[in-house]
Amino acid sequence: MKDFLLNVTRYPRYLIAFGLGVANSVLEPVLARGRNPVTAVALIGAGVSGLLSLALVLRAMVSPAPVA
C-alpha cells in the first residue's frame, strides 16, 4: 500500500513539471519575438483576439438556446 501511495503522489509533480516545461517552450520564443515593436503589437492583438474568441465560444456553449 505504501508503494501505491508513493506512486500516486508522483503524478501531480509530473503534471506540474510537464506544464511548466510546455509553458517555457511556448513563451520563450514569443518573448524573444516581442522585442520588435511591430511584432509585439501583433502578438498582443493575437492574444486578445484568441481570448475573446475563447470567451465567446464558451459563452455560446454554456448559455441556454435562445427561444424563437
C-alpha positions in Angstrom: 0.0 0.0 0.0 2.9 2.3 0.7 4.3 1.9 -2.8 0.9 2.6 -4.2 0.6 5.9 -2.3 4.1 6.9 -3.3 3.3 6.2 -6.9 0.1 8.3 -6.7 1.9 11.3 -5.2 4.3 11.4 -8.2 1.6 12.2 -10.7 0.9 15.8 -9.5 4.6 16.6 -9.5 4.9 15.2 -13.1 1.9 17.3 -14.2 3.3 20.5 -12.8 6.8 19.8 -14.3 5.2 19.0 -17.7 3.1 22.1 -17.6 6.0 24.3 -16.7 8.1 22.8 -19.5 5.4 23.4 -22.1 4.9 26.9 -20.9 8.6 27.6 -21.1 8.9 26.1 -24.6 6.0 28.3 -25.8 6.7 31.6 -24.0 10.4 31.8 -24.7 10.2 32.2 -28.5 7.1 34.5 -28.1 9.0 36.8 -25.7 12.1 36.8 -27.9 9.9 38.0 -30.9 8.2 40.6 -28.7 11.3 42.8 -28.7 10.3 44.3 -32.1 7.5 46.8 -31.5 5.6 45.9 -34.6 5.7 42.2 -33.7 4.8 42.9 -30.1 1.7 44.8 -31.2 0.7 41.9 -33.5 1.3 39.3 -30.7 -0.8 41.4 -28.2 -3.6 41.6 -30.8 -3.4 37.9 -31.5 -3.6 37.2 -27.8 -6.6 39.5 -27.2 -8.3 38.0 -30.2 -7.7 34.5 -29.0 -9.0 35.2 -25.5 -12.1 37.0 -26.9 -12.8 34.1 -29.3 -12.4 31.6 -26.4 -14.8 33.6 -24.2 -17.4 33.9 -26.9 -17.3 30.1 -27.7 -17.5 29.2 -24.1 -20.4 31.6 -23.5 -22.2 30.1 -26.5 -21.6 26.6 -25.2 -22.8 27.3 -21.7 -25.8 29.6 -22.3 -29.2 28.1 -23.0 -30.5 28.1 -26.5 -32.5 31.2 -27.4 -36.2 30.9 -27.6 -37.6 31.6 -31.1 
